[in-house]
Amino acid sequence: MTAAYRELEARFARHAAIGEAASMLHWDMSAMMPTGGSGARAEQLAALKRVCHDILTAPETADLIAAAGEGTALDAWQAANLREMRRAWVHATALDGALVEAMVRTCAASEMAWRAARPANDFAAVKPHLEAVLRLVREVGQAKGERLGCLPYDALLDEYEPGGRAARIDPVFDDLAAFLPGFIARALESQAARPAPLPLDGPFPVATQRELALRLMRALGFDFDHGRLDTSLHPFCGGVPDDVRITTRYDEADFSRTLMGVLHETGHALYERGLPVAWRRQPVGSARGMSVHESQSLLVEMQVCRGRPFLEFAAPLFRAAFGQDGPAWSAENLHRRAIRVARSFIRVDADEATYPAHVILRYRLERALIAGDLTVADLPGAWNDGMKTLLGVAPPDDRRGCLQDIHWYDGAWGYFPTYTMGAMTAAQLFDAAARALPELPAAIRRGDFAPLLGWLRREVHGRASLLETDDLLTVATGRPLDPGVFKAHLERRYISDI
Amino acid sequence: MTAAYRELEARFARHAAIGEAASMLHWDMSAMMPTGGSGARAEQLAALKRVCHDILTAPETADLIAAAGEGTALDAWQAANLREMRRAWVHATALDGALVEAMVRTCAASEMAWRAARPANDFAAVKPHLEAVLRLVREVGQAKGERLGCLPYDALLDEYEPGGRAARIDPVFDDLAAFLPGFIARALESQAARPAPLPLDGPFPVATQRELALRLMRALGFDFDHGRLDTSLHPFCGGVPDDVRITTRYDEADFSRTLMGVLHETGHALYERGLPVAWRRQPVGSARGMSVHESQSLLVEMQVCRGRPFLEFAAPLFRAAFGQDGPAWSAENLHRRAIRVARSFIRVDADEATYPAHVILRYRLERALIAGDLTVADLPGAWNDGMKTLLGVAPPDDRRGCLQDIHWYDGAWGYFPTYTMGAMTAAQLFDAAARALPELPAAIRRGDFAPLLGWLRREVHGRASLLETDDLLTVATGRPLDPGVFKAHLERRYISDI
């Protein structure tokens, strides 16, 4: 190990510590900050961002990265750390300052325009903003693609999914896109053949929902010496591995949305918390990327918590908490409610079976927009056509169509595919865990999540960014991403009703 | 205005924004953070501190400071800003890196030893640590004194009280030290001649105390769009001017301690919030120093809220909140309780009349220790002698003597005098406000604090660090600090019973 490598570790530790500070301030902004604090907070975050950028783009960093790999024996973790350092450095240095500034300004203006245009159902009002964002994003993709040696779209994807490439996603999504329309029709048929689930009568007091959420978080392994649950408008998992902050929001008419949301964020939190202590504040010690991150939340929410064994464990807790009883509160009825399928317009409200169709639509559209094969003017029409093809329904207006998500308007291009890559990864990981742990359903049924968490710690969390995403999955499950496992899961749950 | 000056403003804005980030993280650490987050938080804060230090000590900063003042017309605020920039820069550059690091390490070890030694009443255990701290603090005072052109003690004081000098404090404290022993005896006599105040029967639910605290904060002018009230072990005022975070702790057996604590922190908060918006994140836009800061908390708590007019406003609120009534809940009885005097060993529990004696003792001892006229070995004896002289009681052990305060063990030397300078400043400011606003007692009696807040905004808050402390007081009250005003206040409240 060279002095250059050691010095790089020190630099990146400082870089990460400042990033951690920013992460805590982001959490505070959403969960604690009074509205009047937003101006000062923006100044604080901008200053921290600039310091981080300065550390990565300093000439010494380039020199150290060049020197650190030369003829020295780094162990596997150190070599992977250097690989991730280089990746962060390429992303930071690929763009000149003027482009970065233009992005910040243009995205901020576009996001503001979108916030007004969405409720007003006024795509025309935000169209010039979106065009401006797209122009810059294509420039960013071009510049980063040249440095990374990949296509512009891949370079954008690489920010959220390091090493991710459209050539890997295309066959997987094409396969799924061919499967979904028929599958959704069959799932709805199968659902219609069964009696409708019974309603749950509220209201469900916020304090009780919170107690229940804490109880389930604890059961799953969330460590409250190293984290908190708070309230925010948009639930998220924030903070840092040693101090994970998750949030939720409450609806007194519907507790299951809150709880499933908390369980989803708990999946993210367990991943962060399980990252290797020895590599804290080093690039290799960070989460592997957005698809693996989403796989951890969806493994907990979709694979575990909407399944029968979990709901057999949880049903008595629900009944006791809300002082309710009767057939509506049986595990079976709760399960029926948790896996209800419906064609709908809004992605964030979609169920497990239809969600991938929403994502594939967005992935295809953003690729076409970046490639120049689709114009912003043609986006609303292309959106509605795609919805018709993939989901069999077209939204009656743009508010429920191409205006619904913040991502593109805010400059987040290349993010969407990670949701469904994550869902498929979750299915494959849970399948492997179930094979490795034959007693898993019984353990879940009695509320013992230690075997599952142990497996995840070993196979996923503890490996952090040691391996590239594909290799991580191969080592954990015996093969790279296989959409067949996800499809088999959907068949079992929604058609065979196992 | 030169380009150099403008560039300095940009640098200091960045410096301040990062300092603000650290301030928010300090608040979170005390009010929100789970225990397991402390290691990561220490890394975050250390990284921010280093960035701030690097900005101040960069060679460009020195060049800009030298260039900014040259033959250019700065207006009064800009000139004061440059003066405060230079002050911050001198403090940052006076010490070499090795001394700064030794201070951090030695103080951390000493604080840890003190945390164990205090409950164990074991001064011997912490003595070598305190000696090590003192050695370094004397070095720091020496180095900074050379740069500032003042004595080592003054240089230490200057960190908390910019421009503060022992030569200004000595006559003031000597005057007070001569006055206090006789005054305390007379106050106790006068108190004994009156019937003892009636007890208030609790318990007082935490939720009710909190509601009451919020009600009083609102009345005083605390803006909840720009601040919060939370809970922490040691109450404090933190955050930033646009997002002020104050904390308290609750005791179900005694609500008045909580409320008076909240009102004290509210005084600090109103000061921060009233700093001039045009000078946010610039040195001249910051609070003037610790004695002026303490004057704002003590003006609210001691001058206003322990006085009869305020308690006539508050008594009905207390009765309604706790559903109580009867003579114990009269404004007069609440006032009697709020101004109770007792000789005691512990500074933080001391009343308004005896508190200055505690402070003068510490001031004299720390000056002697820094000057080399007193050794750490002789500290316990000197402490007890001083208590006897100033307060007429000597503590039965070091736990209630020289082990009680964290300050010296943690490296905060030169801080103590600001408490009592603040108390005297508060008396003088409130006296001036009362002269300027003849209707003030009537306004307070009906819960209208706008006239007082308006006066403070104009005369103190809005001036930030434009003037040096003495000049600020002279402009606001017509003369520099005059201990006579504080003594007259004590006479009126504790002897004449007005």
Interface residues (C-beta under 8 A of the other chain):
Chain A: A13 R14 A17 I18 E20 A21 A22 M24 L25 D28 M32 M33 P34 T35 G36 G37 G39 A40 R41 E43 Q44 L45 A46 A47 L48 R50 V51 D223 F224 D225 H226 G227 R228 G239 V240 P241 D242 D243 R280 R281
Chain B: A13 R14 A17 I18 E20 A21 A22 M24 L25 D28 M32 M33 P34 T35 G36 G37 G39 A40 R41 E43 Q44 L45 A46 A47 L48 R50 V51 D223 F224 D225 H226 G227 R228 G239 V240 P241 D242 D243 R280 R281
